[in-house]
């Protein structure tokens, strides 16, 4: 995981060592309820991340990670965040 708030944006990267994803799959994996896992309460995390990134004028990108799996990069405008 990597995090920085240099400039006007906050950038967060999270990657895994799994099989990875194609760019075409990004729209699918960010749909609420989509999961490769069995059971209840799955498929929530990436849907929320995508929704909040858009809410704060940001984006969710998919890259190939250094570990061979997916690397999700989230950016958003830090001026829109009030703590």
PyMOL Python script that loads the backbone (N, CA, C, O; Angstrom):
from pymol import cmd

cmd.read_pdbstr("""\
ATOM      1  N   UNK A   1       0.839  -1.162   0.000  1.00  0.00           N
ATOM      2  CA  UNK A   1       0.000   0.000   0.000  1.00  0.00           C
ATOM      3  C   UNK A   1       0.894   1.238   0.000  1.00  0.00           C
ATOM      4  O   UNK A   1       1.930   1.279   0.663  1.00  0.00           O
ATOM      5  N   UNK A   2       0.468   2.236  -0.756  1.00  0.00           N
ATOM      6  CA  UNK A   2       1.210   3.489  -0.867  1.00  0.00           C
ATOM      7  C   UNK A   2       0.215   4.633  -0.755  1.00  0.00           C
ATOM      8  O   UNK A   2      -0.893   4.551  -1.286  1.00  0.00           O
ATOM      9  N   UNK A   3       0.603   5.695  -0.069  1.00  0.00           N
ATOM     10  CA  UNK A   3      -0.269   6.845   0.137  1.00  0.00           C
ATOM     11  C   UNK A   3       0.570   8.113   0.057  1.00  0.00           C
ATOM     12  O   UNK A   3       1.658   8.176   0.629  1.00  0.00           O
ATOM     13  N   UNK A   4       0.062   9.136  -0.658  1.00  0.00           N
ATOM     14  CA  UNK A   4       0.715  10.442  -0.663  1.00  0.00           C
ATOM     15  C   UNK A   4      -0.330  11.526  -0.851  1.00  0.00           C
ATOM     16  O   UNK A   4      -1.382  11.296  -1.448  1.00  0.00           O
ATOM     17  N   UNK A   5      -0.032  12.703  -0.339  1.00  0.00           N
ATOM     18  CA  UNK A   5      -0.934  13.835  -0.518  1.00  0.00           C
ATOM     19  C   UNK A   5      -0.200  15.055  -1.064  1.00  0.00           C
ATOM     20  O   UNK A   5      -0.551  16.190  -0.742  1.00  0.00           O
ATOM     21  N   UNK A   6       0.796  14.827  -1.872  1.00  0.00           N
ATOM     22  CA  UNK A   6       1.527  15.923  -2.497  1.00  0.00           C
ATOM     23  C   UNK A   6       0.657  16.626  -3.528  1.00  0.00           C
ATOM     24  O   UNK A   6      -0.145  15.982  -4.204  1.00  0.00           O
ATOM     25  N   UNK A   7       0.804  17.925  -3.653  1.00  0.00           N
ATOM     26  CA  UNK A   7       0.024  18.665  -4.635  1.00  0.00           C
ATOM     27  C   UNK A   7      -1.418  18.817  -4.189  1.00  0.00           C
ATOM     28  O   UNK A   7      -1.704  18.896  -2.994  1.00  0.00           O
ATOM     29  N   UNK A   8      -2.323  18.856  -5.155  1.00  0.00           N
ATOM     30  CA  UNK A   8      -3.737  19.080  -4.882  1.00  0.00           C
ATOM     31  C   UNK A   8      -4.534  17.795  -4.690  1.00  0.00           C
ATOM     32  O   UNK A   8      -5.718  17.842  -4.357  1.00  0.00           O
ATOM     33  N   UNK A   9      -3.894  16.653  -4.897  1.00  0.00           N
ATOM     34  CA  UNK A   9      -4.614  15.387  -4.823  1.00  0.00           C
ATOM     35  C   UNK A   9      -4.039  14.462  -3.767  1.00  0.00           C
ATOM     36  O   UNK A   9      -2.879  14.571  -3.369  1.00  0.00           O
ATOM     37  N   UNK A  10      -4.886  13.555  -3.333  1.00  0.00           N
ATOM     38  CA  UNK A  10      -4.463  12.430  -2.510  1.00  0.00           C
ATOM     39  C   UNK A  10      -4.406  11.231  -3.440  1.00  0.00           C
ATOM     40  O   UNK A  10      -5.295  11.040  -4.270  1.00  0.00           O
ATOM     41  N   UNK A  11      -3.370  10.429  -3.305  1.00  0.00           N
ATOM     42  CA  UNK A  11      -3.210   9.237  -4.139  1.00  0.00           C
ATOM     43  C   UNK A  11      -2.984   8.046  -3.222  1.00  0.00           C
ATOM     44  O   UNK A  11      -2.137   8.079  -2.329  1.00  0.00           O
ATOM     45  N   UNK A  12      -3.759   6.993  -3.459  1.00  0.00           N
ATOM     46  CA  UNK A  12      -3.624   5.757  -2.689  1.00  0.00           C
ATOM     47  C   UNK A  12      -3.486   4.606  -3.671  1.00  0.00           C
ATOM     48  O   UNK A  12      -4.260   4.497  -4.621  1.00  0.00           O
ATOM     49  N   UNK A  13      -2.499   3.748  -3.441  1.00  0.00           N
ATOM     50  CA  UNK A  13      -2.302   2.539  -4.257  1.00  0.00           C
ATOM     51  C   UNK A  13      -2.407   1.317  -3.350  1.00  0.00           C
ATOM     52  O   UNK A  13      -1.829   1.279  -2.264  1.00  0.00           O
ATOM     53  N   UNK A  14      -3.152   0.329  -3.813  1.00  0.00           N
ATOM     54  CA  UNK A  14      -3.249  -0.953  -3.115  1.00  0.00           C
ATOM     55  C   UNK A  14      -3.090  -2.043  -4.159  1.00  0.00           C
ATOM     56  O   UNK A  14      -3.769  -2.033  -5.186  1.00  0.00           O
ATOM     57  N   UNK A  15      -2.195  -2.981  -3.897  1.00  0.00           N
ATOM     58  CA  UNK A  15      -1.991  -4.062  -4.866  1.00  0.00           C
ATOM     59  C   UNK A  15      -1.990  -5.412  -4.190  1.00  0.00           C
ATOM     60  O   UNK A  15      -1.811  -5.528  -2.978  1.00  0.00           O
ATOM     61  N   UNK A  16      -2.196  -6.443  -5.016  1.00  0.00           N
ATOM     62  CA  UNK A  16      -2.155  -7.807  -4.503  1.00  0.00           C
ATOM     63  C   UNK A  16      -1.287  -8.662  -5.402  1.00  0.00           C
ATOM     64  O   UNK A  16      -0.828  -8.219  -6.454  1.00  0.00           O
ATOM     65  N   UNK A  17      -1.072  -9.876  -4.978  1.00  0.00           N
ATOM     66  CA  UNK A  17      -0.219 -10.793  -5.740  1.00  0.00           C
ATOM     67  C   UNK A  17      -1.038 -11.865  -6.448  1.00  0.00           C
ATOM     68  O   UNK A  17      -0.512 -12.924  -6.790  1.00  0.00           O
ATOM     69  N   UNK A  18      -2.317 -11.596  -6.669  1.00  0.00           N
ATOM     70  CA  UNK A  18      -3.197 -12.571  -7.311  1.00  0.00           C
ATOM     71  C   UNK A  18      -2.959 -12.664  -8.806  1.00  0.00           C
ATOM     72  O   UNK A  18      -1.879 -12.344  -9.301  1.00  0.00           O
ATOM     73  N   UNK A  19      -3.980 -13.106  -9.512  1.00  0.00           N
ATOM     74  CA  UNK A  19      -3.888 -13.307 -10.956  1.00  0.00           C
ATOM     75  C   UNK A  19      -3.968 -12.017 -11.752  1.00  0.00           C
ATOM     76  O   UNK A  19      -3.629 -12.000 -12.936  1.00  0.00           O
ATOM     77  N   UNK A  20      -4.407 -10.948 -11.128  1.00  0.00           N
ATOM     78  CA  UNK A  20      -4.550  -9.685 -11.838  1.00  0.00           C
ATOM     79  C   UNK A  20      -5.891  -9.597 -12.542  1.00  0.00           C
ATOM     80  O   UNK A  20      -6.676 -10.545 -12.536  1.00  0.00           O
ATOM     81  N   UNK A  21      -6.139  -8.446 -13.147  1.00  0.00           N
ATOM     82  CA  UNK A  21      -7.384  -8.172 -13.862  1.00  0.00           C
ATOM     83  C   UNK A  21      -7.066  -7.456 -15.158  1.00  0.00           C
ATOM     84  O   UNK A  21      -6.041  -6.786 -15.279  1.00  0.00           O
ATOM     85  N   UNK A  22      -7.951  -7.603 -16.119  1.00  0.00           N
ATOM     86  CA  UNK A  22      -7.812  -6.816 -17.337  1.00  0.00           C
ATOM     87  C   UNK A  22      -8.525  -5.481 -17.126  1.00  0.00           C
ATOM     88  O   UNK A  22      -9.380  -5.366 -16.248  1.00  0.00           O
ATOM     89  N   UNK A  23      -8.179  -4.483 -17.920  1.00  0.00           N
ATOM     90  CA  UNK A  23      -8.834  -3.180 -17.808  1.00  0.00           C
ATOM     91  C   UNK A  23     -10.331  -3.287 -18.041  1.00  0.00           C
ATOM     92  O   UNK A  23     -11.101  -2.516 -17.468  1.00  0.00           O
ATOM     93  N   UNK A  24     -10.758  -4.232 -18.874  1.00  0.00           N
ATOM     94  CA  UNK A  24     -12.179  -4.434 -19.135  1.00  0.00           C
ATOM     95  C   UNK A  24     -12.937  -4.876 -17.881  1.00  0.00           C
ATOM     96  O   UNK A  24     -14.135  -4.621 -17.757  1.00  0.00           O
ATOM     97  N   UNK A  25     -12.254  -5.525 -16.971  1.00  0.00           N
ATOM     98  CA  UNK A  25     -12.896  -6.045 -15.765  1.00  0.00           C
ATOM     99  C   UNK A  25     -13.123  -4.985 -14.695  1.00  0.00           C
ATOM    100  O   UNK A  25     -13.862  -5.231 -13.741  1.00  0.00           O
ATOM    101  N   UNK A  26     -12.505  -3.806 -14.828  1.00  0.00           N
ATOM    102  CA  UNK A  26     -12.643  -2.774 -13.807  1.00  0.00           C
ATOM    103  C   UNK A  26     -14.098  -2.382 -13.615  1.00  0.00           C
ATOM    104  O   UNK A  26     -14.538  -2.221 -12.477  1.00  0.00           O
ATOM    105  N   UNK A  27     -14.854  -2.224 -14.686  1.00  0.00           N
ATOM    106  CA  UNK A  27     -16.270  -1.846 -14.569  1.00  0.00           C
ATOM    107  C   UNK A  27     -17.070  -2.921 -13.842  1.00  0.00           C
ATOM    108  O   UNK A  27     -18.031  -2.608 -13.140  1.00  0.00           O
ATOM    109  N   UNK A  28     -16.689  -4.162 -14.001  1.00  0.00           N
ATOM    110  CA  UNK A  28     -17.415  -5.265 -13.362  1.00  0.00           C
ATOM    111  C   UNK A  28     -17.074  -5.363 -11.877  1.00  0.00           C
ATOM    112  O   UNK A  28     -17.970  -5.485 -11.042  1.00  0.00           O
ATOM    113  N   UNK A  29     -15.783  -5.310 -11.544  1.00  0.00           N
ATOM    114  CA  UNK A  29     -15.383  -5.521 -10.146  1.00  0.00           C
ATOM    115  C   UNK A  29     -15.768  -4.356  -9.243  1.00  0.00           C
ATOM    116  O   UNK A  29     -15.748  -4.504  -8.021  1.00  0.00           O
ATOM    117  N   UNK A  30     -16.117  -3.200  -9.806  1.00  0.00           N
ATOM    118  CA  UNK A  30     -16.544  -2.067  -8.987  1.00  0.00           C
ATOM    119  C   UNK A  30     -18.057  -1.981  -8.843  1.00  0.00           C
ATOM    120  O   UNK A  30     -18.569  -1.041  -8.235  1.00  0.00           O
ATOM    121  N   UNK A  31     -18.776  -2.952  -9.396  1.00  0.00           N
ATOM    122  CA  UNK A  31     -20.227  -3.000  -9.204  1.00  0.00           C
ATOM    123  C   UNK A  31     -20.533  -3.567  -7.824  1.00  0.00           C
ATOM    124  O   UNK A  31     -19.970  -4.585  -7.421  1.00  0.00           O
ATOM    125  N   UNK A  32     -21.432  -2.898  -7.104  1.00  0.00           N
ATOM    126  CA  UNK A  32     -21.783  -3.378  -5.780  1.00  0.00           C
ATOM    127  C   UNK A  32     -22.370  -4.779  -5.873  1.00  0.00           C
ATOM    128  O   UNK A  32     -23.259  -5.042  -6.683  1.00  0.00           O
ATOM    129  N   UNK A  33     -21.868  -5.663  -5.041  1.00  0.00           N
ATOM    130  CA  UNK A  33     -22.337  -7.040  -5.013  1.00  0.00           C
ATOM    131  C   UNK A  33     -21.468  -8.011  -5.779  1.00  0.00           C
ATOM    132  O   UNK A  33     -21.606  -9.223  -5.612  1.00  0.00           O
ATOM    133  N   UNK A  34     -20.559  -7.500  -6.632  1.00  0.00           N
ATOM    134  CA  UNK A  34     -19.677  -8.410  -7.368  1.00  0.00           C
ATOM    135  C   UNK A  34     -18.559  -8.884  -6.443  1.00  0.00           C
ATOM    136  O   UNK A  34     -17.922  -8.077  -5.766  1.00  0.00           O
ATOM    137  N   UNK A  35     -18.329 -10.170  -6.417  1.00  0.00           N
ATOM    138  CA  UNK A  35     -17.237 -10.737  -5.640  1.00  0.00           C
ATOM    139  C   UNK A  35     -16.874 -12.101  -6.185  1.00  0.00           C
ATOM    140  O   UNK A  35     -17.712 -12.807  -6.746  1.00  0.00           O
ATOM    141  N   UNK A  36     -15.638 -12.455  -6.015  1.00  0.00           N
ATOM    142  CA  UNK A  36     -15.199 -13.813  -6.354  1.00  0.00           C
ATOM    143  C   UNK A  36     -15.315 -14.723  -5.137  1.00  0.00           C
ATOM    144  O   UNK A  36     -15.066 -15.926  -5.226  1.00  0.00           O
ATOM    145  N   UNK A  37     -15.695 -14.141  -3.998  1.00  0.00           N
ATOM    146  CA  UNK A  37     -15.821 -14.898  -2.754  1.00  0.00           C
ATOM    147  C   UNK A  37     -17.266 -15.317  -2.532  1.00  0.00           C
ATOM    148  O   UNK A  37     -18.195 -14.683  -3.032  1.00  0.00           O
ATOM    149  N   UNK A  38     -17.439 -16.386  -1.782  1.00  0.00           N
ATOM    150  CA  UNK A  38     -18.762 -16.870  -1.418  1.00  0.00           C
ATOM    151  C   UNK A  38     -19.189 -16.236  -0.098  1.00  0.00           C
ATOM    152  O   UNK A  38     -18.349 -15.808   0.692  1.00  0.00           O
ATOM    153  N   UNK A  39     -20.479 -16.180   0.133  1.00  0.00           N
ATOM    154  CA  UNK A  39     -20.999 -15.707   1.403  1.00  0.00           C
ATOM    155  C   UNK A  39     -21.680 -14.360   1.308  1.00  0.00           C
ATOM    156  O   UNK A  39     -21.714 -13.717   0.259  1.00  0.00           O
ATOM    157  N   UNK A  40     -22.217 -13.961   2.433  1.00  0.00           N
ATOM    158  CA  UNK A  40     -22.926 -12.686   2.501  1.00  0.00           C
ATOM    159  C   UNK A  40     -21.949 -11.532   2.683  1.00  0.00           C
ATOM    160  O   UNK A  40     -20.790 -11.720   3.054  1.00  0.00           O
ATOM    161  N   UNK A  41     -22.451 -10.339   2.411  1.00  0.00           N
ATOM    162  CA  UNK A  41     -21.711  -9.100   2.646  1.00  0.00           C
ATOM    163  C   UNK A  41     -20.410  -9.036   1.845  1.00  0.00           C
ATOM    164  O   UNK A  41     -19.391  -8.577   2.362  1.00  0.00           O
ATOM    165  N   UNK A  42     -20.432  -9.477   0.626  1.00  0.00           N
ATOM    166  CA  UNK A  42     -19.273  -9.422  -0.264  1.00  0.00           C
ATOM    167  C   UNK A  42     -19.536  -8.394  -1.356  1.00  0.00           C
ATOM    168  O   UNK A  42     -20.684  -8.024  -1.603  1.00  0.00           O
ATOM    169  N   UNK A  43     -18.485  -7.939  -2.001  1.00  0.00           N
ATOM    170  CA  UNK A  43     -18.638  -7.043  -3.140  1.00  0.00           C
ATOM    171  C   UNK A  43     -19.024  -5.623  -2.757  1.00  0.00           C
ATOM    172  O   UNK A  43     -19.794  -4.968  -3.459  1.00  0.00           O
ATOM    173  N   UNK A  44     -18.489  -5.158  -1.650  1.00  0.00           N
ATOM    174  CA  UNK A  44     -18.836  -3.820  -1.180  1.00  0.00           C
ATOM    175  C   UNK A  44     -17.658  -2.850  -1.318  1.00  0.00           C
ATOM    176  O   UNK A  44     -17.857  -1.698  -1.706  1.00  0.00           O
ATOM    177  N   UNK A  45     -16.454  -3.290  -1.009  1.00  0.00           N
ATOM    178  CA  UNK A  45     -15.285  -2.416  -0.904  1.00  0.00           C
ATOM    179  C   UNK A  45     -14.959  -1.607  -2.145  1.00  0.00           C
ATOM    180  O   UNK A  45     -14.914  -0.378  -2.079  1.00  0.00           O
ATOM    181  N   UNK A  46     -14.732  -2.258  -3.268  1.00  0.00           N
ATOM    182  CA  UNK A  46     -14.372  -1.526  -4.480  1.00  0.00           C
ATOM    183  C   UNK A  46     -15.514  -0.656  -4.985  1.00  0.00           C
ATOM    184  O   UNK A  46     -15.273   0.394  -5.581  1.00  0.00           O
ATOM    185  N   UNK A  47     -16.741  -1.075  -4.758  1.00  0.00           N
ATOM    186  CA  UNK A  47     -17.890  -0.247  -5.144  1.00  0.00           C
ATOM    187  C   UNK A  47     -17.884   1.061  -4.354  1.00  0.00           C
ATOM    188  O   UNK A  47     -18.120   2.130  -4.917  1.00  0.00           O
ATOM    189  N   UNK A  48     -17.617   0.977  -3.059  1.00  0.00           N
ATOM    190  CA  UNK A  48     -17.553   2.182  -2.227  1.00  0.00           C
ATOM    191  C   UNK A  48     -16.371   3.066  -2.605  1.00  0.00           C
ATOM    192  O   UNK A  48     -16.509   4.287  -2.677  1.00  0.00           O
ATOM    193  N   UNK A  49     -15.226   2.470  -2.845  1.00  0.00           N
ATOM    194  CA  UNK A  49     -14.041   3.244  -3.230  1.00  0.00           C
ATOM    195  C   UNK A  49     -14.310   4.004  -4.525  1.00  0.00           C
ATOM    196  O   UNK A  49     -13.988   5.188  -4.633  1.00  0.00           O
ATOM    197  N   UNK A  50     -14.890   3.336  -5.489  1.00  0.00           N
ATOM    198  CA  UNK A  50     -15.206   3.978  -6.772  1.00  0.00           C
ATOM    199  C   UNK A  50     -16.193   5.121  -6.576  1.00  0.00           C
ATOM    200  O   UNK A  50     -16.017   6.199  -7.145  1.00  0.00           O
ATOM    201  N   UNK A  51     -17.220   4.896  -5.782  1.00  0.00           N
ATOM    202  CA  UNK A  51     -18.237   5.917  -5.535  1.00  0.00           C
ATOM    203  C   UNK A  51     -17.648   7.147  -4.840  1.00  0.00           C
ATOM    204  O   UNK A  51     -17.937   8.278  -5.229  1.00  0.00           O
ATOM    205  N   UNK A  52     -16.824   6.928  -3.814  1.00  0.00           N
ATOM    206  CA  UNK A  52     -16.234   8.051  -3.098  1.00  0.00           C
ATOM    207  C   UNK A  52     -15.188   8.780  -3.929  1.00  0.00           C
ATOM    208  O   UNK A  52     -15.057   9.999  -3.815  1.00  0.00           O
ATOM    209  N   UNK A  53     -14.454   8.075  -4.747  1.00  0.00           N
ATOM    210  CA  UNK A  53     -13.492   8.748  -5.628  1.00  0.00           C
ATOM    211  C   UNK A  53     -14.223   9.721  -6.550  1.00  0.00           C
ATOM    212  O   UNK A  53     -13.784  10.858  -6.720  1.00  0.00           O
ATOM    213  N   UNK A  54     -15.326   9.287  -7.142  1.00  0.00           N
ATOM    214  CA  UNK A  54     -16.100  10.178  -8.012  1.00  0.00           C
ATOM    215  C   UNK A  54     -16.694  11.339  -7.227  1.00  0.00           C
ATOM    216  O   UNK A  54     -16.725  12.465  -7.724  1.00  0.00           O
ATOM    217  N   UNK A  55     -17.164  11.085  -6.013  1.00  0.00           N
ATOM    218  CA  UNK A  55     -17.755  12.117  -5.171  1.00  0.00           C
ATOM    219  C   UNK A  55     -16.752  13.239  -4.889  1.00  0.00           C
ATOM    220  O   UNK A  55     -17.130  14.408  -4.807  1.00  0.00           O
ATOM    221  N   UNK A  56     -15.485  12.882  -4.744  1.00  0.00           N
ATOM    222  CA  UNK A  56     -14.436  13.857  -4.450  1.00  0.00           C
ATOM    223  C   UNK A  56     -13.587  14.180  -5.681  1.00  0.00           C
ATOM    224  O   UNK A  56     -12.383  14.408  -5.568  1.00  0.00           O
ATOM    225  N   UNK A  57     -14.220  14.197  -6.856  1.00  0.00           N
ATOM    226  CA  UNK A  57     -13.580  14.592  -8.122  1.00  0.00           C
ATOM    227  C   UNK A  57     -12.320  13.796  -8.414  1.00  0.00           C
ATOM    228  O   UNK A  57     -11.327  14.341  -8.896  1.00  0.00           O
ATOM    229  N   UNK A  58     -12.366  12.520  -8.122  1.00  0.00           N
ATOM    230  CA  UNK A  58     -11.210  11.665  -8.347  1.00  0.00           C
ATOM    231  C   UNK A  58     -11.520  10.538  -9.303  1.00  0.00           C
ATOM    232  O   UNK A  58     -12.529  10.549 -10.009  1.00  0.00           O
ATOM    233  N   UNK A  59     -10.633   9.569  -9.308  1.00  0.00           N
ATOM    234  CA  UNK A  59     -10.768   8.424 -10.204  1.00  0.00           C
ATOM    235  C   UNK A  59     -10.232   7.175  -9.534  1.00  0.00           C
ATOM    236  O   UNK A  59      -9.473   7.232  -8.567  1.00  0.00           O
ATOM    237  N   UNK A  60     -10.651   6.051 -10.077  1.00  0.00           N
ATOM    238  CA  UNK A  60     -10.122   4.750  -9.688  1.00  0.00           C
ATOM    239  C   UNK A  60      -9.518   4.133 -10.936  1.00  0.00           C
ATOM    240  O   UNK A  60     -10.203   3.936 -11.939  1.00  0.00           O
ATOM    241  N   UNK A  61      -8.237   3.829 -10.865  1.00  0.00           N
ATOM    242  CA  UNK A  61      -7.524   3.240 -11.995  1.00  0.00           C
ATOM    243  C   UNK A  61      -7.086   1.832 -11.647  1.00  0.00           C
ATOM    244  O   UNK A  61      -6.940   1.478 -10.477  1.00  0.00           O
ATOM    245  N   UNK A  62      -6.881   1.048 -12.669  1.00  0.00           N
ATOM    246  CA  UNK A  62      -6.354  -0.301 -12.514  1.00  0.00           C
ATOM    247  C   UNK A  62      -5.046  -0.394 -13.274  1.00  0.00           C
ATOM    248  O   UNK A  62      -4.977  -0.035 -14.449  1.00  0.00           O
ATOM    249  N   UNK A  63      -4.012  -0.876 -12.608  1.00  0.00           N
ATOM    250  CA  UNK A  63      -2.703  -1.085 -13.226  1.00  0.00           C
ATOM    251  C   UNK A  63      -2.224  -2.489 -12.890  1.00  0.00           C
ATOM    252  O   UNK A  63      -2.776  -3.153 -12.013  1.00  0.00           O
ATOM    253  N   UNK A  64      -1.208  -2.925 -13.586  1.00  0.00           N
ATOM    254  CA  UNK A  64      -0.565  -4.189 -13.218  1.00  0.00           C
ATOM    255  C   UNK A  64       0.409  -3.900 -12.092  1.00  0.00           C
ATOM    256  O   UNK A  64       1.273  -3.033 -12.222  1.00  0.00           O
ATOM    257  N   UNK A  65       0.276  -4.613 -11.002  1.00  0.00           N
ATOM    258  CA  UNK A  65       1.128  -4.392  -9.846  1.00  0.00           C
ATOM    259  C   UNK A  65       2.487  -5.042  -9.995  1.00  0.00           C
ATOM    260  O   UNK A  65       2.678  -5.941 -10.814  1.00  0.00           O
ATOM    261  N   UNK A  66       3.426  -4.577  -9.192  1.00  0.00           N
ATOM    262  CA  UNK A  66       4.779  -5.144  -9.203  1.00  0.00           C
ATOM    263  C   UNK A  66       4.793  -6.583  -8.699  1.00  0.00           C
ATOM    264  O   UNK A  66       5.725  -7.333  -8.989  1.00  0.00           O
ATOM    265  N   UNK A  67       3.769  -6.971  -7.950  1.00  0.00           N
ATOM    266  CA  UNK A  67       3.671  -8.336  -7.438  1.00  0.00           C
ATOM    267  C   UNK A  67       2.998  -9.280  -8.434  1.00  0.00           C
ATOM    268  O   UNK A  67       2.849 -10.469  -8.156  1.00  0.00           O
ATOM    269  N   UNK A  68       2.588  -8.755  -9.597  1.00  0.00           N
ATOM    270  CA  UNK A  68       1.966  -9.572 -10.623  1.00  0.00           C
ATOM    271  C   UNK A  68       0.457  -9.535 -10.628  1.00  0.00           C
ATOM    272  O   UNK A  68      -0.167  -9.978 -11.592  1.00  0.00           O
ATOM    273  N   UNK A  69      -0.142  -9.021  -9.578  1.00  0.00           N
ATOM    274  CA  UNK A  69      -1.597  -8.941  -9.491  1.00  0.00           C
ATOM    275  C   UNK A  69      -2.111  -7.571  -9.869  1.00  0.00           C
ATOM    276  O   UNK A  69      -1.443  -6.807 -10.565  1.00  0.00           O
ATOM    277  N   UNK A  70      -3.300  -7.275  -9.405  1.00  0.00           N
ATOM    278  CA  UNK A  70      -3.930  -5.994  -9.689  1.00  0.00           C
ATOM    279  C   UNK A  70      -3.374  -4.918  -8.758  1.00  0.00           C
ATOM    280  O   UNK A  70      -3.045  -5.185  -7.602  1.00  0.00           O
ATOM    281  N   UNK A  71      -3.279  -3.712  -9.277  1.00  0.00           N
ATOM    282  CA  UNK A  71      -2.901  -2.554  -8.481  1.00  0.00           C
ATOM    283  C   UNK A  71      -3.982  -1.495  -8.708  1.00  0.00           C
ATOM    284  O   UNK A  71      -4.133  -0.973  -9.812  1.00  0.00           O
ATOM    285  N   UNK A  72      -4.724  -1.192  -7.652  1.00  0.00           N
ATOM    286  CA  UNK A  72      -5.775  -0.181  -7.731  1.00  0.00           C
ATOM    287  C   UNK A  72      -5.195   1.148  -7.253  1.00  0.00           C
ATOM    288  O   UNK A  72      -4.591   1.232  -6.184  1.00  0.00           O
ATOM    289  N   UNK A  73      -5.392   2.174  -8.062  1.00  0.00           N
ATOM    290  CA  UNK A  73      -4.905   3.516  -7.752  1.00  0.00           C
ATOM    291  C   UNK A  73      -6.122   4.427  -7.644  1.00  0.00           C
ATOM    292  O   UNK A  73      -6.919   4.527  -8.577  1.00  0.00           O
ATOM    293  N   UNK A  74      -6.258   5.085  -6.505  1.00  0.00           N
ATOM    294  CA  UNK A  74      -7.367   5.993  -6.258  1.00  0.00           C
ATOM    295  C   UNK A  74      -6.805   7.392  -6.082  1.00  0.00           C
ATOM    296  O   UNK A  74      -5.852   7.596  -5.329  1.00  0.00           O
ATOM    297  N   UNK A  75      -7.399   8.359  -6.780  1.00  0.00           N
ATOM    298  CA  UNK A  75      -7.026   9.749  -6.604  1.00  0.00           C
ATOM    299  C   UNK A  75      -8.274  10.553  -6.278  1.00  0.00           C
ATOM    300  O   UNK A  75      -9.369  10.228  -6.738  1.00  0.00           O
ATOM    301  N   UNK A  76      -8.108  11.595  -5.487  1.00  0.00           N
ATOM    302  CA  UNK A  76      -9.205  12.523  -5.243  1.00  0.00           C
ATOM    303  C   UNK A  76      -8.644  13.862  -4.784  1.00  0.00           C
ATOM    304  O   UNK A  76      -7.521  13.949  -4.287  1.00  0.00           O
ATOM    305  N   UNK A  77      -9.450  14.898  -4.962  1.00  0.00           N
ATOM    306  CA  UNK A  77      -9.052  16.260  -4.623  1.00  0.00           C
ATOM    307  C   UNK A  77      -9.100  16.455  -3.115  1.00  0.00           C
ATOM    308  O   UNK A  77     -10.159  16.325  -2.501  1.00  0.00           O
ATOM    309  N   UNK A  78      -7.958  16.765  -2.519  1.00  0.00           N
ATOM    310  CA  UNK A  78      -7.939  16.908  -1.068  1.00  0.00           C
ATOM    311  C   UNK A  78      -8.617  18.199  -0.608  1.00  0.00           C
ATOM    312  O   UNK A  78      -8.983  18.300   0.563  1.00  0.00           O
ATOM    313  N   UNK A  79      -8.797  19.181  -1.480  1.00  0.00           N
ATOM    314  CA  UNK A  79      -9.475  20.416  -1.079  1.00  0.00           C
ATOM    315  C   UNK A  79     -10.961  20.185  -0.808  1.00  0.00           C
ATOM    316  O   UNK A  79     -11.606  21.012  -0.163  1.00  0.00           O
ATOM    317  N   UNK A  80     -11.509  19.067  -1.295  1.00  0.00           N
ATOM    318  CA  UNK A  80     -12.931  18.770  -1.099  1.00  0.00           C
ATOM    319  C   UNK A  80     -13.206  17.981   0.172  1.00  0.00           C
ATOM    320  O   UNK A  80     -14.358  17.693   0.496  1.00  0.00           O
ATOM    321  N   UNK A  81     -12.150  17.635   0.885  1.00  0.00           N
ATOM    322  CA  UNK A  81     -12.300  16.819   2.082  1.00  0.00           C
ATOM    323  C   UNK A  81     -12.268  17.724   3.314  1.00  0.00           C
ATOM    324  O   UNK A  81     -11.371  18.552   3.474  1.00  0.00           O
ATOM    325  N   UNK A  82     -13.244  17.550   4.160  1.00  0.00           N
ATOM    326  CA  UNK A  82     -13.240  18.287   5.429  1.00  0.00           C
ATOM    327  C   UNK A  82     -13.150  17.282   6.558  1.00  0.00           C
ATOM    328  O   UNK A  82     -13.928  16.331   6.627  1.00  0.00           O
ATOM    329  N   UNK A  83     -12.211  17.499   7.421  1.00  0.00           N
ATOM    330  CA  UNK A  83     -11.973  16.563   8.536  1.00  0.00           C
ATOM    331  C   UNK A  83     -12.371  17.242   9.834  1.00  0.00           C
ATOM    332  O   UNK A  83     -12.258  16.644  10.904  1.00  0.00           O
TER     333      UNK A  83
END
""", "prot")
cmd.dss("prot")
cmd.show_as("cartoon", "prot")
cmd.util.cbc("prot")
cmd.orient("prot")
